[in-house]
């Protein structure tokens, strides 16, 4: 899945058609879509205008308003009781129709780019709520789901309820998607048969548990924690979605849970033997994040990686002293091999217990550049003292922190 991957080049506008309605007193009270939660910089403008204005909490929106979220921003918009959308960062949509006070209220939206959650309480029929993207049409009777519109594909993830999904190019080849499943619709193809969502994808919906509906109440509470636990989220992430709701108020966490971090350590042993200025030059170890199950689970949300620390340990030291350091390069590409730690002075004939290696120039910046390629190689290099033979084993342990950005 490619939640955050936006292809370079021309942007193809993905149309999103949504029809919403409600039959409650709350619906009658709201005559315009209303901003009920806002985080970060969110702007709006008329569809043909280049002038953008910052959106504020409780602002009303009208037909032809274009709403855009900037980096690390999000916005919740309520149409009627129980019927809300959440637009995540770097997303944009236009309100095409908003007849909320009508006997059969309807709302039509056009998603230009990005990601939009729908959390719906009830509708009269699936034809009354539709999402149309560049490659898919989605219809539902009331459910919680996520549509991720990209240039040439659409991902539809369903938390609960049931959706009908089809590609308008193949109107007789639609699929029904039940809760806990997803489908993908690529340009020029019919939807794939529904498949189970991963734990990470299920975890995305736990981020909606902070929502409290106007006139209703109730935040995430223990339910949000359970959802986070089922998705394997960290304690910090679980804590971020526990929110208490109060009747008649729109409440929630000040900041949505947006990221998950995973730390792993890998140790490599190098046998160093030789003399001169290129001791250990040919010794390397190649690391691919895809070899780790935890990375496989969250890889579609990869944001960045960084070095926590590097440690070394010397054993079997029977030779002369040496000056060694750790280098890194692109995966199996020694042509751009670069020193990333300070030089360590190894005494001849002495073993050394585990010791931290300081980064070269006081920063892990160079190492992080290689690690963010998600594949990299580690080397031990150095030189002997004079022409004497170095003969030792060095164990290098690298601790890496990987950040996954859910929104």
Secondary structure, 3 states (H helix, E strand, C coil): CCCCCCCCCCCCCCCCCCCCCCCCHHHHHCCCEEEEEEECCEEEEECCCCCCEECCCCCEECCCEEEEECCCCEEEEEEECCEEEEECCCCEEEEEEEECCCCCCEEEEEEEEEEEEEECCCCCCHHHCEEECCCCEEEECCCEEEEEECCCEEEEEEEECEEEEECHHHCCCCEEEECCEEEEEECCCCCCCCEECCHHHHHHHHCCCCCCCCCCCCCCHHHHHHHHHHCCCCHHHHHHCCCCCCCCCCCCCCCCCCEEEEEEEEEEEEEEEECCCCECCCCEEEEEHHHCHHHHHHHHHEEEEEEEEEEEEEECCCCCCEEEEEEEEECCEEEEEEECECCEEECCCCCEEEEEECEHHHCCHHHHHHHCCCEEEEEEEEEECCCCCEEEEEEEEEEEEEEEECC
